[in-house]
Amino acid sequence: MKAAASKAQVASPRGGTGGTPKRQAGAYKETELMQRIGQGTYGSVFRGMCNGEEVAVKVMPLQSDTAEDIKREIKIMRECACDYIIAYRDAFIREHEMRSTLWVVMEFCRVGSTLDVMRRQGKPFTEQQSAWVIRGMLFALDYMHTERRAIHRDIKAANVLLTADASVKLADLGVAAQLYNTMSKRGTMIGTPHWMAPETLGQMGEDGKYDFKVDIWGVAITAIELAQLAPPFADTKSVFKVRAHAVPMPCPCRVRARACACACAALLQRVFKLRHTPCTRYIPHAHHCR
């Protein structure tokens, strides 16, 4: 997979505009929905076509209780200029199924999510493939944390997409929290329980809050997911039981140590070693996954 990856992601990991150059605002209002391909945080996702360009379209109902969250997601997407984050194209209000909805047009990733790939092939990624995906995730998060001052908060295989040339794209910024005042911390419990850091589940951070290191935990759990098709304790459905496992749990590497080779296991061990003290959690960099 890495050998076929796009030249843009190999040569210029931090920059770029995310695929096809953006058109002027309003250029995508004639987008035609072709096929429903998934469910996002706030609405359904479709494959669409606009003047010969294949796009992804998130169609969301207009609701007052989600309006601010949706505005925040669009703002973050519009401002992102990173080859490792799904590119924003346009947003507008349009009728769908006889009601007014918000359409957010984005870059389309033909291969789908890394979770889709594993399900189709019926087996996990190889370590080399996992390393390529994790590398892309780390570049995306480095950009989000430093340039956009945002936490993703829902890192998992289902939110990491692949294009036809194996480029890695981080998606679903719907739960990202905008950070102001020099990375001020957040205290709300948002995310998917099996991938959430102990300080999020157990409110173990300073004053019950947390920072961007919750995303690093999510990357490590996703690495395990890519190696064994599921995160640790995947059979546990209760949020309370997941919390009971996660907060005092043994290093997840022990749960699935046979699923990855020494290099990957060593990286995970370093991330999980200081799991109860997020302020000293090891922060891996993309070059570790080459």
C-alpha positions in Angstrom: 0.0 0.0 0.0 2.8 2.4 0.9 4.5 1.9 -2.5 1.4 3.1 -4.3 0.8 6.1 -2.1 0.4 9.6 -3.5 3.6 11.6 -4.2 2.0 14.5 -2.3 1.9 12.6 1.0 5.4 11.2 0.6 7.1 14.4 -0.4 5.1 17.1 1.4 3.4 15.6 4.5 2.4 18.9 6.3 1.1 21.1 3.4 -1.3 20.9 0.5 -5.0 21.5 0.0 -6.3 18.0 0.1 -6.6 16.7 -3.4 -8.6 18.6 -6.1 -8.2 22.4 -5.9 -11.2 24.1 -4.4 -13.7 25.8 -6.6 -15.4 29.1 -5.8 -18.1 29.1 -3.1 -21.4 27.9 -4.5 -19.8 25.8 -7.3 -21.1 22.6 -5.8 -24.8 23.5 -5.4 -25.7 21.3 -8.4 -24.2 18.2 -6.7 -26.2 15.1 -7.4 -26.4 12.4 -4.7 -25.6 9.0 -6.1 -25.3 6.5 -3.3 -25.6 6.5 0.5 -22.2 5.3 1.8 -22.3 5.8 5.6 -23.4 7.7 8.7 -21.4 10.6 10.2 -21.7 12.2 13.6 -24.6 14.5 12.6 -26.0 13.0 9.4 -25.8 10.6 6.4 -22.9 10.6 4.0 -23.4 10.1 0.3 -21.3 9.7 -2.8 -22.1 12.5 -5.2 -21.1 13.9 -8.6 -20.7 17.6 -9.6 -19.5 18.5 -13.1 -17.6 15.3 -13.4 -16.0 15.4 -10.0 -16.7 12.6 -7.5 -17.4 14.1 -4.0 -18.6 13.0 -0.6 -21.7 14.8 0.8 -22.8 14.9 4.4 -26.5 15.7 4.5 -27.6 16.9 7.9 -31.0 18.0 9.3 -31.3 21.5 10.4 -31.7 21.4 14.2 -31.1 24.1 16.7 -29.5 21.8 19.3 -26.8 20.8 16.8 -26.4 24.0 14.9 -23.3 25.3 16.9 -21.5 21.9 16.6 -22.1 21.8 12.9 -20.9 25.3 12.4 -17.8 24.4 14.4 -17.1 21.3 12.2 -17.5 23.4 9.0 -15.2 26.1 10.3 -12.5 23.6 11.2 -12.8 21.8 7.9 -12.8 25.1 5.9 -9.6 26.3 7.6 -7.7 23.0 7.3 -5.1 22.9 4.5 -3.4 19.5 5.2 -3.0 16.6 2.8 -3.9 14.2 5.7 -7.3 15.7 6.5 -10.4 15.4 4.4 -10.7 18.5 2.2 -13.7 20.8 2.5 -15.4 21.8 -0.8 -18.6 23.7 -0.1 -21.6 24.0 2.3 -25.2 25.1 1.5 -28.8 24.6 2.5 -30.8 22.4 0.1 -34.0 20.3 0.2 -33.6 16.6 0.7 -36.5 14.1 1.3 -39.0 17.0 1.5 -37.2 19.0 4.2 -34.5 21.6 4.4 -31.0 20.1 5.1 -27.5 21.3 5.3 -25.2 19.8 2.6 -21.4 19.7 3.3 -19.5 18.7 0.2 -16.1 17.1 0.8 -13.3 15.3 -0.9 -14.3 11.7 -1.8 -12.1 8.7 -0.7 -12.9 5.8 -3.0 -11.4 3.0 -0.9 -13.4 4.0 2.2 -12.3 3.7 5.8 -9.5 1.4 7.1 -12.3 -0.4 9.0 -14.1 -1.0 5.7 -10.9 -2.3 4.2 -10.4 -4.8 7.0 -14.0 -6.0 6.8 -13.8 -6.5 3.0 -10.6 -8.5 3.2 -11.5 -10.3 6.3 -8.2 -9.8 8.0 -6.2 -7.0 9.7 -3.6 -4.8 8.2 0.0 -5.9 8.0 2.5 -4.0 10.2 3.9 -2.1 7.2 0.4 -1.1 6.2 -0.5 -0.1 9.7 2.7 2.0 10.0 1.7 3.9 6.8 -1.8 4.6 8.2 -0.5 5.6 11.6 2.1 7.9 10.0 -0.7 9.7 8.2 -2.8 10.0 11.3 0.1 11.5 13.2 0.7 14.1 10.5 -3.0 15.0 10.5 -3.1 15.3 14.3 0.2 17.3 14.5 -1.4 19.8 12.1 -4.7 19.9 14.1 -3.0 20.3 17.4 -0.4 22.9 16.4 -1.9 24.8 13.5 -5.6 24.6 14.2 -5.5 24.3 17.9 -8.1 21.5 17.9 -8.6 18.1 19.4 -10.2 15.4 17.3 -11.5 13.3 20.2 -12.8 10.4 18.1 -9.8 8.7 16.6 -10.6 5.2 15.3 -10.2 3.1 12.1 -13.7 4.1 11.0 -12.6 7.7 10.8 -9.4 7.1 8.8 -10.1 7.0 5.1 -8.0 5.9 2.1 -8.0 7.3 -1.4 -7.5 5.2 -4.6 -3.8 6.0 -4.4 -3.5 4.9 -0.8 -3.4 8.5 0.6 -4.4 8.6 4.3 -7.1 11.1 5.3 -8.5 11.8 8.8 -12.2 12.4 8.7 -15.2 13.2 10.9 -14.2 16.4 12.6 -17.7 16.7 14.1 -16.6 16.1 17.6 -13.4 18.2 17.4 -13.2 20.8 20.1 -11.8 24.2 19.2 -9.1 25.2 21.7 -8.5 28.8 22.6 -6.1 30.5 25.0 -3.0 28.4 24.3 -4.5 24.9 24.2 -6.9 25.4 27.1 -8.3 22.1 28.2 -11.7 20.6 27.8 -13.7 18.6 30.3 -16.6 17.0 28.4 -16.8 13.3 27.7 -17.1 13.0 23.9 -15.8 10.2 21.7 -16.2 6.4 21.3 -15.7 4.6 24.6 -13.3 1.8 23.4 -10.9 4.3 22.0 -11.1 6.9 24.7 -8.2 7.8 27.0 -8.5 7.0 30.7 -8.5 10.7 31.7 -11.6 11.1 29.4 -13.5 8.1 30.7 -12.4 8.6 34.3 -12.1 12.4 34.3 -8.6 11.8 35.6 -6.9 14.9 34.1 -6.2 18.0 36.1 -9.6 19.3 37.4 -11.4 16.6 35.4 -10.1 18.0 32.1 -7.8 16.8 29.3 -5.8 18.0 26.3 -4.6 16.9 22.9 -3.0 13.7 24.3 -6.3 12.0 24.3 -5.8 11.8 20.5 -2.4 10.1 21.0 -4.2 7.4 23.1 -6.7 7.1 20.3 -3.9 6.5 17.8 -2.4 3.8 19.9 -5.8 2.0 20.3 -6.3 2.3 16.5 -2.9 0.7 16.0 -4.2 -2.3 18.0 -7.5 -2.2 16.0 -5.6 -2.3 12.7 -3.5 -5.3 14.0 -6.3 -7.4 15.4 -9.5 -6.1 13.7 -11.0 -4.7 16.9 -9.9 -2.5 19.9 -9.2 -4.0 23.3 -12.4 -5.2 25.1 -14.4 -4.9 22.0 -16.9 -7.5 23.3 -17.7 -5.2 26.2 -20.8 -3.1 25.2 -21.5 -1.3 28.5 -19.9 2.2 28.7 -19.5 1.6 32.5 -17.7 -1.7 32.0 -15.4 -0.1 29.4 -14.6 2.6 31.9 -13.9 0.0 34.5 -11.5 -1.8 32.2 -9.8 1.3 30.7 -9.1 3.4 33.8 -7.1 0.8 35.8 -6.5 -1.7 32.9 -3.2 -3.4 32.1 -1.4 -2.2 29.1 -3.5 -3.1 26.0 -0.3 -4.4 24.4 -0.6 -7.4 26.7 -4.1 -8.1 25.5 -3.0 -8.6 22.0 0.8 -8.9 22.1 0.9 -11.5 19.4 -0.9 -9.3 16.9 2.1 -7.0 16.1 5.8 -7.2 15.7 8.4 -5.9 18.1 8.7 -2.4 16.6 4.9 -1.7 16.8 4.6 -3.3 20.3 7.5 -1.1 21.5 5.8 2.0 20.3 2.5 1.1 22.0 4.3 0.2 25.2 5.8 3.7 25.4 2.4 5.4 24.8 0.6 3.2 27.4 3.3 3.1 30.0 2.4 6.4 31.6 -1.3 6.2 30.9 -2.3 7.4 34.4 -0.2 10.6 34.0 -1.3 12.2 30.7 1.1 15.2 31.2 4.1 12.8 30.7 2.5 10.6 28.0 4.9 9.7 25.2 4.1 11.6 22.0 5.1 9.6 18.9 6.0 11.3 15.7 5.3 10.3 12.1 8.9 9.4 11.4 8.6 6.6 13.9 6.2 4.8 11.5 8.3 4.9 8.4 
